[in-house]
Amino acid sequence: MSSIQAAPRQTPFVLGLMVALLSAATFGSSGTFGSALMATGWSAGAVVTARIVGAALLMVVPAALAMRGHWHLVRRNAGRIVAYGFFAVAGCQFAYFMAVERLSVGVALLLEYLAPVLIVAWIWLRHGRRPSGLTAFGVVAAVLGLVLVLDVFSGAQVDVVGVVWGVLAAVGLVVFFLVSAQEEEALPPIGFAGAGLAVGALVLVIGAALGWLPMSASTEPVELGAWSVPWWVAVVELAVVAGAVAYAAGIASARLLGGTVASFVGLSEVLFSIAFAWVLVDQSMSLVQVLGGVAILAGVVAVKLGEGRAPAARPVPADDVDPAVLAEFGASEEVH
């Protein structure tokens, strides 16, 4: 295999962090608006399908514009696009929907957000890069923070089949971050997001047509705290903000930060979900949840600081390296 030169990162970490937080915030808005729709008679399947199909349609023009001069890369990225659309978009959404059918929302979210832990384990098993002490501390702190934020022990329901679906949702999230982070001959983030959302939308529509996703909707007004808005306002928010913007920002952040760090920053989505619920429907955050948020933040910082402290490992193929790992080999070092 021919060698490649690892490019130095020219974009400041702070910019990547801001983009990652934008992604987490926009993804986090989906819970409040989706729940408001379901309260009027929408099924979870209909909410998810409307969100992804709407986002895919909205991304057609921006994605086409972003792809100017890059169309020759579509064929080379076909596998990544299909994997992203099937697993990270449709698969993750479908698995989470199946998990909440059998588990409490808190437990289902906790299982899905084990994705950063799975990423650390994958890099260790696949590339022989044992996590540093700081990274291990970050994993523990982040998981503990999630447990506190989600308050999973308050009436938590556990079901073996539901747990399996929850873990599959986590796998979908792993694919989201690792595939998004790949930069070699990659499509522009907006172009890749548009293509991936199109694949995900097609899969969800097929699933709905086959009866795998129950579909029901309503034109009743949506209640958001003291406000009553038309149903389509919530659908537009899910498609534009929690769909198109969230996925495009998620891909960009993974390339700026690397899949590992981006996945840990993505845990803040849970905090943003609670914040939106607090502002829009007056669901306050408890002291325990605040402490959980602090633990998540500590975990993110520890993972970032521990990036360059993992023990040296054998060289790995350049096309199978997460940029966060590749960067640790040194900007001037060749990977064979």
N, C-alpha and C positions, 0 to 999 in steps of 0.2 A: 504494500500500500504506500502510495506516495505521501511524503510528509507535507505538513502545512505549518504556517507560522501563526501562532496565536496572537491575535491583534490586541493591543493594549486598550484598556477601557478608557475612553475619552470623556464619557458622560459621567458627571458627578453622581456619587451614590445618592445624594439628597434628591436629585431629580427623579431617579428611579424609585425612591421611597415615596415621593409625592404622587407619582403615577400609580404605584401599587395601592396607596391609600385611596386614591380616586376610584380605582377598580373595586376595592373592598366596600367603599361607601355606596357606590352605585349598585353593586350586587346586594348590599345590605338593605337597600330600599325595597327590594322585591317582597320581603316578608310581610310588611305592613299593607302594601297595596294588593298583594295576592290574597292575603287573609280577608281584606275588606271585600274583595270580589266574591270569595267563597262564602262569606256571610250572607250574600244576596242570592245564593243558589248555584254559583259556578262550581264545577268540579275542579279538583286539583289538576287533572289531565287537561281540561280546557284552558286553565290559566297558563300552564306550562307551554302548551301548544301555541296559544295566542302570543305569548311572549317571544318564543323563538321564531315562529313564522313571521311575526311582525318585524322583529329585529333583522331577519334575513332579507326581507323586502326593502327595509330602510337602508340596508348596507349595499344594495346593488349598485347605485350610482357612485357613492364614495369609494367602494372597492374597485370599480372599473377605472375610476380616475387614478387611484393609487397604483393600479397595475400597469399603467403606461410605462413601456420600456422593460417590463418584468414578465410579460406573458410567456416568454420562453422558459421560465422557471416553474410554470404550472405542472408540467409533466413530471419534473423531478420531485415536486412536492406533493404529488398525487396521494402517495401513501400517508404522508403526514396529515393532509387535509381530511382524508377519510377517517383516519384514526381519531383526529380531533373532533370531527363532527359526530362520529358514531359513539365514541366513548366519553369524551369530555363534555359534549353538549347534550346529545340525546340520552346516552347511557347513564350519565351521572344524574340527570333530571329524573329519568324513569326509575332508576334504582332508589333514589331518595323518596320518590312518591310511593313506591312499594314498601319501603321501610316504615314510613309514617302510618301506613295502613295497619301495622302490627306493633309499633313501638311509640312511646311518647316522643314528641317533637324534640325534646332536649336530648334524649338518648340517640335518636337518629342523627341529629346534628353533630353530636360528639363523635359518633362513629365516622361520619363523613369527613370531619375535620381531623381525623387521624392521618390524613394524607401527608402532612409534613414529616411525620414520624416514618411513614412508609418510604418517603423519598430518601431520607437519611439512611434507612435500612437498605434500600435498593442500591444506592451509591456504594455502600459498604460491601454488599454481597456481589454486585456486578463488577466493581472496579477495585475492590480490595482496599478502599479508603476508610479505615476505621475512624469513627467520629472522635474529635478531640473531647477533652473533659468539658470545655465550655459548651460545645455543641450538645453533648449529652445533658448537661444542666439545662440548656435552653429547651430541649425536648421535654424534659420532666416539668419545667416551669410552665411551658405553654399548655401541656395537657392538663396540669393541675388548674391552670387559669380557666381553661375551657369548662372543666367540671364545675368550677365555682360560678362562672358566668351563666352557663346553661341550667344550673340548679337541677341537675339530673336526678337527684335523690328525692325530689318532692313528687311523689306519686309516679315514679318512673315505672314504665312497663317494659318487660324484657321478654322477647320471643326469639327462639333460635333462628327461624326463617327470616324474621325481621332483622336480626343481627347480620345475617349473610347479605341481605340486600343493602344494609348500611355500609358494610365493608366494601361491597361492589361500588357503592357511590363514592367511597374514598378512593378506590382504584381509578374511577373516572376523573376525580380531581387530580390525582397523581399524573395522569395522562395530560390533563389540562396544562399543568405547570411545566412538565418535562418537554412535551412537544412544543409548547409555546416558546420555550427558552432556546430551542435550536436555531442557530444563526447561519450556519453554513448553507449558502445558496438558498436562503429563505425568502419567502414572499414578504412584502411590506406588511406590518401588523394589521392595517385596515383591510388590505386585500386578503390576507390569510383569515382574518376574522369573518369577513363576508363569505368566503368559500366554505369555511367550517360551519358557520351558521346555516348556510344553504343545505349542507349535508344533514345537519342535525334536524332542520325543519322537515326535510323529506322523510327521515326516519320516524319522527314523531307523527307526521300525517299518516304514514303507512300503519304505524302502531294503533292510531286512533281508528283507522278504517277497518283494521282487523279486530277491533274491540278490546285491545289490550289496555287502552286508556279510556276510562269512562268519560264521556263528553256531555256536559250539560252547562248551559249558560243562562243568563238573565239580563234584562235591560233595566232592572230596578236601579235607582240611584245608589251610589256607594257612600257609606258613612265613614268619615275620617275625623273622629272626635266630634268637634262642634260643627264641622263642615259636612255638607251633603253635596256630592258632585256627580255628574253623569257617569255611567259605567265606563264609557269610552275614555274618560280622562285617566282612569286607573290602567286601562289596557295600553294607552299611549305611553304612560310612564314606564310600564313594564317593558314595552318594546324598545323605546328610545333610550331611557336611562339605565334600567336594569338589564337591558338586552344589548343593543348595539354599542353603547358607550362602555358598558361594563366589560364585555368580551374583548373589544379592541384595546382598552386600557390594560386588561389582564395580560394580553399577549405582549404588549409593549413593556410592561413592568417586568415580566419574566425574562425578557431579553436584556433589560438594563441591569437587573439584579442577579439573574441566574435563577433557576427553578427552585433551589432550596430556600434561599432567603425570601424570594417572592411568596413562596407557599406559607412561610411563617408570618409574614406581614399580612397575608390573606386571612389569617385567623381573626384579624380585627373586624372582619365582616360581621361577626357575631355582635361585637360592640356597637357597630353602626346600626345593626338591626334593632337593637334595644333602644338606641338613641332615637331612631325614627319612630318607634312605637311610643316613646316617651313624649316626643314633640307633637306627633299627629293624633295619637289616641290616648294620651295621658297615662301610659303604662310606665311607672317610675322604676328606676334601677335601685336595687338594694345595696347595702354596704358590702355584702358578700360578693355581689357581682362587680362592684367597683374594684375590690381587692383582686378578683379574678382578672379583670382588665389589666391591672398593674402586673400581675404574674405573666400574662401573655406578652406584655411589652418587654418585661425582663427576659423572657424566652427569646424574643426576636433579636434583642441586643446581643444576648449571649451567642446565638447562632451566627450572627454577623461577625462578632469578634473571634469566634472559633473557626471561621472559614479557613484561615491560613495556618492553623495549628495541627491539622490532621497529619498523622505519620505518613511518610513517603510511601508510595505504592508503585506497583508495576505500571508501565506505560499502557495506555488504552487507545483504541482506534479513535481518531479525531471525530469521525461522524457519529460516535456513540457517546459523546461526552456532553454533559450538562455544562453550559458556559460558566456556571459558578465553580464547577470543578476544574474546567479548563484554565480559568484565570489563575488558579492556585499553582499551576505548574510554572507560571512565570510568563510575562509578556513576550520574552525573546526566546523561549524554549520551544523546540520542535517536538511535535507528537507524531509518532510513526504508527 
